[in-house]
Amino acid sequence: MVIQKLPVVIIGAGVFQLPAIIMAKKMGFYVVAIDGAANAVGFKHADKYFVADIKNAELCIKLIKDLDPVAVFALSTEVAVVTVAAICNYFGLPGITPEAALNSTNKRRMRECFARENLPSPKFTAIYTTEELNDKVDIIGFPQVIKPVDSAGSRGVSIVRSKDKASEAFAHAKSHSVSGEVLIEKYMDGVEISVEACVQHNKVTILSLSDKVRTPPPYPLDTRVIFPSDKEKTIQDRAKEIAERAIHSCGIDNAVIHIEMMVTSEGPKLVELAARGAGFHVFSKLLSWVCNIDTVKLLIDISLGRQVELSEIKQRGAVLSFPGTKPGVIQSISGLEEVRQLPGVEEANLYVQEGDAVRELRSGADRIGHIITFGIDRQSAVQIADEAEKELQIEVA
């Protein structure tokens, strides 16, 4: 078969990767998608697809070897970062290097990169066993964060305030660690701020900063993401400076970036960096609205090696809210359709229905729904989100 259009390969074809498949088709490319799920929603929009483990880079290369793609990328999925880097390296395509991919997905390596550049980052140590836990847990001191070195979406992360809780937190983290390696970090008290950026030819462009509202310990999880940040200018300028240095410290180039920090009494300090767009709909929907930039097209252009020029970046308001309720069994749900009709509500979905059990929030998998609101500025977007959450009524017993 002769392919008339230039082929691009997208690693991941789930609901959150669908915007990339649709945009690549719109741009006139022959789109090849790879996903481990045979029923991945993006397959029906692709020109060709393969069902395969996207963590297996060698297999993915073998599947697309004869296609000679002009770009390979993934949209906002952590598990694809290493594979995309390996494929780009094999074909000589723009993208991050395999080493940079490891630096941005292995949290121990990431901390080591930050430490080499004297970036503000918490004291840490990595362990594999309970024996190491007992030896090192007091060295870091309490409170501390115990988490897998190679997971995402807050899976396996716990805030530990006393030694008697460390073993449980270690077991929780290890159960979510692919390698079995677990990180112990000094807990940073403060509020969270995130930096969204892109880098091309080692030039970093800051797109926007956002604030986060999180659940209380022991399991830190976002309940709201609010654009743009309302932190004072000195804090935002310092966060931008740290973000740029962090990107370079990990050797990341030709990528979009998501960085999380804590604003402490000593200023912003690095939590984590990801060589991908922010997860869920943050990169593809919220950031596009906030900056008035098609961020998915931006990602594709960078992956193609096209020079990107961002002359004017707006800062409109947007909120991603995750409505919550107490654990139990859902008795009734009302107001969802009314929420969807509110001006400024871009999207409102629930993942549960009457009779479903609601669990304690420990990771993203425990969320029951989301609401996205857009406004001309931060205040208007927050007001719409507040009104939407009041309208939505979920009774649990």
C-alpha positions, 0 to 999 in steps of 0.5 A, spaced: 500 500 500 502 506 498 501 512 503 500 518 499 500 523 506 505 523 511 505 519 516 505 521 524 505 516 529 501 517 536 502 513 542 496 512 546 489 512 543 484 513 549 479 519 550 485 524 553 489 522 546 483 523 542 484 531 540 491 529 538 489 524 533 483 529 530 488 535 530 493 530 526 488 528 521 485 535 520 492 537 519 492 532 513 497 527 516 496 519 515 495 518 522 497 511 526 495 510 533 498 505 538 494 503 544 494 497 549 486 497 549 483 494 543 477 498 544 481 505 544 476 510 542 481 513 538 482 507 533 476 509 529 479 516 528 486 513 525 488 511 518 491 505 521 492 502 528 496 497 532 494 494 539 500 493 543 503 495 549 505 502 549 511 501 554 514 496 550 518 501 545 522 495 541 515 492 539 512 499 537 518 500 533 517 494 530 510 495 528 511 502 525 518 501 522 516 501 515 512 507 515 518 512 516 514 517 520 515 524 520 513 525 527 512 521 533 508 524 540 504 522 545 498 527 548 499 528 556 500 521 558 506 519 562 507 512 560 508 514 553 514 518 555 520 513 555 517 510 548 516 516 544 523 518 546 526 511 544 522 511 537 524 519 536 531 517 537 531 511 532 528 515 527 532 521 528 526 525 529 525 531 534 523 530 541 526 528 547 532 524 548 532 517 552 536 520 557 531 526 558 525 521 558 528 517 564 530 524 568 523 526 567 519 520 569 524 517 574 523 521 580 529 519 583 533 521 577 529 527 577 531 529 584 538 528 582 538 533 576 535 538 580 540 537 586 546 538 581 544 544 579 542 547 586 535 548 585 530 548 590 528 541 592 526 537 598 531 532 601 530 525 599 532 518 599 530 512 595 529 505 597 527 498 595 526 494 602 523 495 609 529 494 612 532 500 608 525 504 610 527 503 617 534 505 616 533 511 612 526 514 615 528 518 620 534 521 616 529 525 612 525 527 618 517 528 619 513 530 616 515 526 609 512 524 603 513 517 601 511 515 593 513 511 587 519 513 583 515 511 577 508 513 577 503 518 576 496 521 577 498 521 585 498 514 585 501 511 591 503 518 594 502 519 602 504 524 606 507 521 613 507 525 619 509 520 624 514 513 624 508 509 625 505 510 619 511 509 614 510 502 613 503 502 611 505 508 606 511 504 604 507 498 602 502 503 598 507 506 594 511 500 592 504 497 590 504 502 585 512 502 583 513 499 576 521 498 578 519 497 586 523 503 588 520 508 593 522 515 594 522 518 601 522 526 601 521 531 606 514 534 606 514 541 603 508 545 607 505 551 602 500 551 597 501 548 590 503 552 583 504 549 576 508 552 570 506 550 563 511 551 558 514 549 552 521 548 549 524 548 542 531 548 540 533 549 548 529 556 548 523 555 554 517 559 553 512 559 559 505 559 557 501 560 564 501 558 571 496 555 575 494 554 582 491 548 585 487 546 591 488 539 594 485 534 599 488 534 606 493 529 608 495 523 607 493 522 600 494 529 596 490 530 590 487 536 586 480 538 587 481 544 583 486 547 578 485 554 577 488 559 571 491 563 571 495 563 578 493 569 583 500 569 586 504 575 587 508 577 581 515 576 585 513 569 586 510 567 579 517 570 576 521 566 581 517 560 579 518 561 572 526 562 573 526 555 577 522 552 571 526 554 566 532 551 570 529 545 571 527 543 564 535 544 562 537 540 568 533 534 566 536 535 559 529 536 556 528 539 549 523 539 543 517 538 548 511 541 552 512 541 559 508 541 566 512 542 572 509 542 579 511 546 585 510 548 592 510 555 594 513 555 601 515 560 606 522 560 603 519 561 596 517 556 590 520 549 591 520 543 586 515 538 586 515 534 580 517 535 572 513 532 566 516 532 559 509 532 557 503 536 557 499 536 564 494 531 564 486 530 564 484 536 559 488 541 562 493 541 556 488 540 551 482 544 553 484 549 559 491 551 557 488 552 549 483 557 552 487 560 557 493 562 552 488 562 546 493 557 543 491 551 540 496 547 544 495 540 541 497 543 534 503 546 538 505 539 540 504 537 533 508 542 530 514 541 535 514 534 534 515 535 526 520 540 528 517 546 525 519 553 528 514 555 533 513 562 534 508 565 540 508 572 539 502 573 544 500 569 549 493 571 553 491 569 560 484 568 560 480 564 566 479 557 567 477 552 572 478 544 572 473 542 578 473 535 581 466 535 585 467 530 591 462 527 596 463 523 603 465 515 602 458 511 601 453 509 596 450 514 592 442 515 593 441 520 588 444 525 583 440 531 581 442 538 577 447 535 572 443 537 566 442 544 569 450 545 570 451 543 563 446 549 561 450 554 565 454 560 561 461 558 561 461 551 563 465 548 558 464 541 560 461 537 566 461 529 567 460 524 572 463 517 572 458 514 577 450 513 578 445 511 583 447 505 587 455 506 586 460 506 591 464 512 593 471 511 596 475 515 599 480 520 595 486 516 594 488 517 587 485 520 580 481 513 580 477 515 586 474 521 583 467 521 581 466 527 576 469 533 573 467 540 571 470 545 566 469 552 566 471 558 562 471 565 563 474 572 561 479 572 567 480 568 573 475 571 578 469 569 573 471 562 571 471 561 579 464 564 580 462 559 574 465 553 578 462 555 584 455 556 582 456 549 578 458 545 584 452 548 588 447 546 583 450 539 583 447 535 588 449 528 590 446 524 596 450 519 599 449 514 605 
